[in-house]
């Protein structure tokens, strides 16, 4: 009797050791009938985010760097934060390059966030600007007019490498949030 118990225990131990470290086999799936075709060879529908298209105004300088000029451009976005990022990208790319001069050429940033009416742009401190005080004022006006067209944007905060700065180019103050002009 003891011998049978010992053999039973040995078999059980062998089974347990053999099962250790192995992945559980997936449960067998019942065999389904062959897939029926409906006459169309379309792939199954995927859930892509719904894109919103919007025509926005983006501001550039004229060729003489005397005044801002507006260009209408279309953007597509799935989330609101994307429309602010795309607007910043378009500040560098006028459609009418022969008529409009971008004031935000080679502008790099770490992040753009939106919270409670404030768009915060964390700019890269390695950005190089050579526009003088009037060029800096015009560039900030272009940024304000381009972002304040969105009614939910009430303030624009500009940081450099996550820190407050007094000025981007040394002339115009940006230590306080840029606010929508009250009319």
HUUR-V247976 format. One record per backbone hydrogen bond with DSSP energy under -0.5 kcal/mol. CO is the residue of the C=O (numbers start at 1). NH is the residue of the N-H. If there is no record, write none. Layout:
# HUUR-V247976
co:nh
CO:NH
CO:NH
This chain:
# HUUR-V247976
co:nh
1:5
2:6
3:7
4:8
5:9
6:10
7:11
8:12
9:13
10:14
11:15
12:16
13:17
14:18
15:19
16:20
19:22
46:48
52:77
54:56
54:75
56:73
58:71
60:69
61:101
62:65
67:62
69:60
71:58
73:56
75:54
77:52
79:82
79:83
80:83
80:84
81:85
82:86
83:87
84:88
85:89
86:90
87:91
89:92
90:93
91:104
95:97
96:99
96:100
99:63
100:102
101:61
104:107
106:108
108:124
111:122
113:120
115:118
117:119
117:154
117:155
118:115
118:120
119:121
119:157
120:113
120:122
121:123
121:159
122:110
122:111
123:161
124:127
131:135
132:136
133:137
134:138
135:139
136:140
137:141
138:142
139:143
140:144
141:145
142:146
143:147
144:148
147:150
149:151
150:153
152:154
154:180
155:119
156:178
157:121
157:159
158:165
159:123
160:163
163:160
166:174
166:175
172:168
174:158
178:156
